Amino acid sequence: KAILHTGEQVAVKIQRPNIQGNIETDLEILHSIVRMAEKRFSWAKEYGISDIVDEFSHSLHQELDYGIEGRNSEKIANQFMGNDKIKIPSIYWEYSTKRVLTMEYVEGIKINDIKTLDELGFNRKLISERFTDAMMNQILIEGMFHADPHPGNVLIQPGDRLIFIDFGNIGYLDKRIKYAFASLIIALKRGNTDSVMRAILKLGFTPDDINYDKLRSDVEEVIDKYYGQPLNTINMSEVVNDFFTLTYLHHIRIPSDLTMLGKTFLAVEGVVEKLNPDFNLIDVIEPFGEKLIKERLKPKNVVDSLWNKIVEYADILDEMPRSLHELTNKLKEGKFSVQIRVPQLDVFLGKMDKVGNQLAYAIILLSFSIIMAGLIIGSSTRGSGSILWQIPIIEIGSIIATLMVLYLLYSIFKSGRF
């Protein structure tokens, strides 16, 4: 707390000395551990923990720059311009640097101080509604949200007015993720398996060998878990956990932004549960999701989306002659290569080996049978005047053929591909 020469009270946030060096050391250690984990454990690589750590590292670096925090604060304030029930402290830029942030001084009761709120007669139900509405508006409408809304960063003033502070940690959602997430929540609540699957596939990066039948079965299992339950019994943190588990089991890599969103929802639900245990977050998310989807279907937005696609396709057509020219040159120079990827190629080749060996074995036996039949017939019709028939051809041939068959069988069985 400080006082300017003009007499205004301000809050001054000062960065701890040498904190940047300490953070860089910690992040370097964390990245080393992640690299080791991804080399040794397949689950670490499949879950994409390096991306999560990269996002965490990016967030920490942003928090070290108080200029970024100040600009974030003003951007969030613009979202609530004209709403006197939401307050964001003003920034005094002339007294701020990358390591010192000076802002309007505000006082209030921490949002989780239930005892004080009740003693002073605050309306906890109304506060919980305003808090969740403010957060859902940031997440689903604006796409830029306070990613660390823990009780120390949310204060309450008389009139059930909310104050948000500390905008060092900000989350972002692009339009595609916003629409997909809103569709996922609405589909989960309505028990629509196809819509849930489409939303999940839009949210993440799916592997080529994904088992869609198994994914559908697992999605139906999750829907059955929640469909028909009273909303006040559904825990949003459990829904988020089930979603992450589902994507992990099917090796669907989700953007790091969704990891931050999941963390934010857990913080929001933790605050709301204390304020109003009967309040349900999913019931609040749905209207915002429907509003977002309706917004997307407005004629102007549909035309804008269509126009963007036309421009994109026009760029592709414009590039096509040059691309074809480059392809032709590579073909002429013999530099063109084709990579063919067959899922489970090793298994396929192993089966082909077995079929080939079984076929070879059958042909050898057939040949052996024909040779023996010929020798027997020749023996029965041979004449006594020929020197050749004085030699025991049948016996010698039988021994040679038997040895060949035994050697072939030994080779096949030894390879394990029969």
C-alpha positions in Angstrom: 0.0 0.0 0.0 1.3 3.4 -0.9 0.2 7.1 -1.5 1.0 9.0 -4.6 2.1 12.7 -4.5 -1.5 13.5 -5.7 -2.8 11.9 -2.5 -4.3 8.8 -4.2 -3.9 5.4 -2.4 -2.4 2.7 -4.6 -1.2 -0.9 -4.4 2.3 -1.5 -5.5 3.4 -4.9 -6.5 7.2 -5.4 -6.4 9.0 -8.4 -7.8 11.2 -10.4 -5.4 15.0 -10.0 -6.0 16.6 -12.8 -8.1 13.3 -14.6 -8.5 13.8 -14.9 -12.3 17.0 -16.9 -11.9 15.4 -19.2 -9.4 12.4 -19.8 -11.7 14.7 -20.5 -14.7 16.6 -23.1 -12.7 13.4 -24.8 -11.6 12.0 -24.8 -15.1 15.2 -26.3 -16.5 15.0 -29.1 -13.9 11.4 -29.7 -14.7 12.0 -29.9 -18.5 14.8 -32.4 -17.9 12.6 -34.6 -15.8 9.9 -34.4 -18.5 12.3 -35.4 -21.3 13.5 -38.4 -19.3 9.9 -39.4 -18.6 8.9 -39.2 -22.2 11.9 -41.3 -23.2 11.2 -44.1 -20.7 7.4 -44.1 -20.4 5.0 -44.3 -23.3 2.2 -42.8 -21.3 4.3 -39.6 -20.7 4.7 -39.1 -24.4 1.1 -40.0 -25.3 -0.3 -37.6 -22.7 1.9 -34.8 -24.0 3.3 -33.7 -20.6 6.0 -31.7 -22.4 3.3 -29.5 -23.9 1.8 -29.0 -20.5 5.1 -28.0 -19.0 5.8 -25.7 -22.0 2.5 -23.9 -21.3 3.3 -23.7 -17.6 6.7 -22.3 -18.4 5.1 -19.7 -20.8 2.7 -18.7 -18.1 5.4 -18.2 -15.5 7.5 -16.1 -17.9 4.5 -13.9 -18.5 3.9 -13.5 -14.8 7.5 -12.2 -14.4 6.7 -9.3 -16.8 4.4 -7.0 -14.9 3.8 -5.0 -18.1 2.0 -8.0 -19.5 0.0 -8.4 -16.3 -1.1 -4.7 -16.5 -2.2 -5.0 -20.2 -4.1 -8.2 -19.3 -5.8 -6.4 -16.5 -7.0 -3.6 -18.9 -8.2 -6.2 -21.5 -10.3 -8.0 -18.9 -11.6 -4.6 -17.6 -12.8 -3.8 -21.1 -14.9 -7.0 -21.1 -16.9 -5.7 -18.2 -17.1 -2.1 -19.2 -20.5 -0.7 -18.2 -21.0 -3.5 -15.6 -20.8 -1.8 -12.2 -21.1 -5.2 -10.4 -17.6 -6.3 -11.6 -14.6 -4.2 -10.7 -11.0 -4.4 -12.1 -8.4 -2.1 -10.5 -7.0 0.6 -12.8 -3.3 0.6 -13.7 -1.0 3.6 -13.1 1.4 3.2 -16.0 3.6 6.2 -15.2 4.5 4.4 -11.9 4.9 0.9 -13.4 7.8 -1.1 -15.0 8.4 -4.8 -15.9 9.2 -5.4 -12.2 7.0 -2.9 -10.5 3.2 -2.7 -11.0 1.2 0.2 -9.5 -2.6 -0.1 -9.5 -5.7 1.3 -7.9 -5.9 0.2 -4.2 -9.1 -1.8 -3.5 -10.4 -3.4 -0.3 -12.8 -6.3 0.1 -13.7 -9.5 1.7 -12.2 -12.7 0.3 -14.8 -14.7 -1.5 -14.2 -17.8 0.6 -14.6 -15.9 3.9 -18.1 -17.3 4.5 -18.2 -16.3 8.1 -17.6 -12.6 7.5 -19.9 -12.6 4.4 -22.8 -14.0 6.5 -22.1 -11.7 9.5 -22.3 -8.7 7.2 -25.4 -9.9 5.4 -24.1 -10.6 1.9 -26.1 -12.7 -0.5 -24.0 -15.7 -1.1 -26.4 -17.2 -3.8 -26.2 -13.9 -5.8 -22.4 -13.7 -5.4 -22.0 -17.3 -6.7 -24.2 -16.5 -9.7 -22.3 -13.3 -10.5 -18.9 -15.0 -10.1 -19.7 -17.9 -12.4 -21.4 -15.7 -14.9 -18.3 -13.5 -15.0 -16.0 -16.5 -15.5 -18.2 -18.1 -18.2 -18.4 -14.8 -20.1 -14.6 -14.6 -20.1 -14.2 -18.2 -21.1 -17.0 -18.9 -23.7 -17.8 -15.5 -25.0 -14.6 -13.5 -24.9 -12.1 -16.4 -25.2 -9.7 -14.6 -22.7 -10.1 -15.5 -19.0 -8.6 -15.1 -15.6 -6.8 -18.5 -15.3 -6.1 -18.3 -11.5 -9.4 -17.3 -9.8 -8.6 -18.7 -6.4 -10.1 -17.0 -3.3 -7.2 -14.7 -2.8 -7.7 -13.1 -6.2 -11.5 -12.5 -5.9 -12.8 -9.9 -3.3 -16.4 -8.9 -2.4 -17.5 -5.3 -1.7 -20.8 -4.0 -0.4 -23.7 -4.5 -2.9 -22.3 -8.0 -3.7 -19.8 -6.4 -6.0 -17.0 -8.6 -7.3 -13.4 -7.5 -7.6 -10.9 -9.5 -9.7 -7.1 -8.9 -9.1 -3.8 -10.4 -10.2 -3.9 -11.1 -14.0 -0.5 -12.6 -14.4 -2.0 -15.9 -15.4 -4.4 -15.6 -18.4 -5.9 -18.3 -20.5 -7.0 -18.1 -24.2 -9.4 -20.2 -26.2 -9.8 -19.8 -30.0 -13.2 -20.0 -31.7 -12.8 -23.6 -32.7 -12.0 -24.8 -29.1 -14.8 -22.6 -27.7 -17.4 -24.0 -30.0 -16.2 -27.6 -29.5 -16.1 -27.2 -25.7 -19.6 -25.7 -25.6 -20.9 -28.4 -27.8 -19.3 -31.0 -25.5 -21.0 -29.7 -22.4 -24.4 -29.4 -24.0 -24.2 -32.9 -25.6 -23.1 -34.4 -22.2 -26.1 -32.8 -20.5 -28.5 -34.0 -23.2 -27.0 -37.5 -23.4 -26.1 -37.2 -27.2 -23.4 -39.7 -28.0 -22.7 -38.6 -31.5 -22.4 -35.0 -30.5 -20.0 -35.8 -27.7 -17.8 -37.8 -30.0 -17.7 -35.0 -32.6 -16.8 -32.5 -29.9 -14.0 -34.7 -28.6 -12.6 -35.3 -32.0 -12.7 -31.5 -32.7 -11.0 -30.7 -29.4 -8.0 -32.9 -29.8 -5.5 -34.4 -32.3 -6.6 -38.0 -33.0 -4.2 -40.8 -33.9 -4.6 -42.5 -37.3 -5.3 -45.9 -35.7 -8.0 -44.7 -33.3 -10.7 -47.3 -32.5 -13.9 -45.4 -33.1 -16.1 -48.3 -31.9 -14.2 -48.4 -28.6 -14.3 -44.6 -28.3 -18.1 -44.7 -28.8 -18.5 -47.4 -26.2 -16.4 -45.4 -23.7 -18.3 -42.2 -24.5 -21.6 -43.9 -23.9 -20.3 -45.2 -20.5 -19.4 -41.6 -19.5 -22.8 -40.3 -20.6 -24.7 -43.1 -18.7 -22.7 -42.0 -15.6 -24.2 -38.5 -15.7 -27.4 -38.6 -17.8 -30.6 -38.2 -15.8 -28.8 -37.3 -12.6 -29.9 -34.1 -10.7 -27.6 -31.3 -11.7 -26.7 -30.5 -8.1 -25.2 -34.0 -7.8 -22.9 -33.6 -10.8 -19.4 -32.5 -10.0 -17.7 -30.5 -12.7 -14.2 -31.5 -11.6 -15.3 -35.1 -12.0 -16.6 -34.4 -15.5 -13.3 -32.7 -16.4 -11.3 -35.7 -15.0 -13.4 -38.2 -17.0 -12.8 -36.2 -20.1 -9.0 -36.1 -19.7 -9.1 -39.9 -18.8 -11.1 -40.6 -22.0 -8.7 -38.7 -24.2 -5.7 -40.3 -22.6 -7.0 -43.8 -23.1 -7.5 -43.2 -26.8 -4.3 -41.4 -27.3 -6.1 -38.2 -28.2 -3.7 -35.2 -27.6 -5.5 -32.2 -26.3 -4.2 -28.6 -26.7 -2.4 -27.2 -23.6 -5.1 -24.4 -23.4 -7.6 -27.0 -22.4 -5.4 -28.1 -19.5 -5.4 -24.6 -18.2 -9.2 -24.4 -18.8 -9.6 -27.6 -16.7 -7.5 -26.1 -13.9 -9.6 -22.9 -14.0 -12.9 -24.9 -13.8 -11.6 -26.7 -10.7 -10.8 -23.4 -9.0 -14.2 -21.9 -9.9 -16.1 -25.0 -8.7 -14.0 -25.0 -5.4 -15.1 -21.4 -4.7 -18.7 -21.9 -5.7 -19.1 -25.1 -3.6 -18.4 -23.1 -0.4 -20.6 -20.1 -1.4 -23.6 -22.2 -2.5 -23.4 -26.0 -2.2 -26.7 -26.4 -4.2 -25.3 -24.4 -7.1 -24.3 -26.4 -10.2 -21.7 -25.1 -12.7 -22.9 -27.2 -15.6 -26.3 -25.5 -15.4 -24.6 -22.1 -15.8 -22.3 -23.3 -18.7 -25.2 -24.5 -20.9 -26.9 -21.1 -21.5 -23.5 -19.6 -22.4 -22.8 -22.5 -24.7 -26.1 -22.1 -26.5 -25.5 -18.4 -26.8 -22.1 -19.1 -28.3 -23.6 -21.6 -30.8 -26.4 -19.2 -31.8 -23.9 -16.4 -32.3 -22.0 -18.7 -34.6 -25.2 -19.3 -36.7 -26.0 -15.7 -37.2 -26.1 -14.8 -40.9 -23.2 -12.3 -40.7 -21.0 -14.8 -38.9 -21.9 -17.6 -41.3 -21.1 -15.3 -44.3 -17.8 -14.3 -42.6 -16.9 -17.9 -42.1 -17.8 -18.8 -45.6 -15.8 -15.9 -47.0 -12.7 -17.0 -45.0 -13.0 -20.5 -46.4 -13.3 -19.0 -50.0 -10.2 -16.9 -49.4 -8.4 -20.0 -48.1 -9.4 -22.1 -51.1 -8.5 -19.3 -53.4 -5.0 -19.2 -51.9 -4.7 -23.0 -52.4 -5.8 -22.7 -56.1 -3.4 -19.8 -56.6 -0.5 -21.9 -55.2 -1.5 -25.0 -57.2 0.4 -24.2 -60.5 3.6 -23.6 -58.6 3.2 -26.7 -56.6 2.5 -28.8 -59.7 5.5 -27.3 -61.4 7.7 -28.3 -58.4 6.2 -31.8 -58.4 6.9 -32.2 -62.2 10.5 -31.1 -61.7 11.0 -33.6 -58.9 9.6 -36.4 -61.0 11.9 -35.4 -63.9 14.9 -35.4 -61.6 14.0 -38.7 -60.0 13.8 -37.1 -56.5 10.1 -37.9 -55.9 9.6 -40.4 -53.1 6.4 -42.0 -51.8 6.0 -43.0 -48.3 3.4 -45.7 -47.7 2.3 -46.4 -44.1 0.5 -49.6 -43.3 -0.9 -49.9 -39.8 0.4 -53.0 -38.0 2.8 -53.7 -40.9 4.9 -56.1 -38.8 1.9 -58.2 -37.9 0.7 -58.3 -41.6 4.2 -59.4 -42.9 4.4 -62.0 -40.2 1.1 -63.5 -41.3 2.2 -63.4 -44.9 5.4 -65.3 -44.0 3.4 -68.0 -42.3 1.1 -68.4 -45.3 4.1 -68.6 -47.6 5.9 -71.2 -45.4 2.7 -73.3 -45.2 2.3 -73.1 -49.0 6.0 -74.1 -49.5 5.5 -77.0 -47.1 2.5 -78.2 -49.0 4.3 -78.0 -52.4 7.3 -79.9 -51.1 5.1 -82.7 -49.8 3.2 -82.8 -53.1 6.5 -83.0 -55.0 7.9 -85.7 -52.7 4.7 -87.7 -53.2 4.9 -87.4 -57.1 8.6 -88.4 -57.1 7.9 -91.4 -54.9 5.0 -92.4 -57.0 7.1 -92.2 -60.2 9.9 -94.2 -58.7 7.5 -96.9 -57.5 5.8 -97.1 -60.9 9.2 -97.2 -62.6 10.4 -100.0 -60.3 7.4 -102.1 -61.1 7.9 -101.8 -64.9 11.7 -101.8 -65.1 13.4 -104.4 -67.2 16.3 -106.6 -66.0 18.7 -105.6 -68.8 19.3 -102.0 -67.7 22.2 -101.2 -65.4 20.3 -98.1 -64.0 17.7 -100.3 -62.5 20.3 -102.4 -60.7 20.9 -99.3 -58.5 18.5 -98.9 -55.5 17.1 -95.6 -56.8 13.9 -95.8 -54.7 15.8 -96.2 -51.5 18.3 -93.4 -52.3 15.6 -91.0 -53.5 13.5 -91.7 -50.5 16.5 -90.9 -48.1 17.4 -87.7 -50.0 13.8 -86.5 -50.2 13.2 -87.3 -46.5 16.3 -85.4 -45.5 15.2 -82.3 -47.6 11.7 -82.3 -46.1 13.1 -82.7 -42.5 15.6 -79.8 -43.1 12.8 -77.6 -44.5 10.5 -78.4 -41.6 13.3 -77.6 -39.2 13.9 -74.2 -40.8 10.3 -73.3 -40.8 9.5 -74.3 -37.2 12.8 -72.7 -36.0 11.7 -69.3 -37.5 8.4 -69.6 -35.6 6.4 -68.6 -38.7 4.5 -71.7 -39.5 
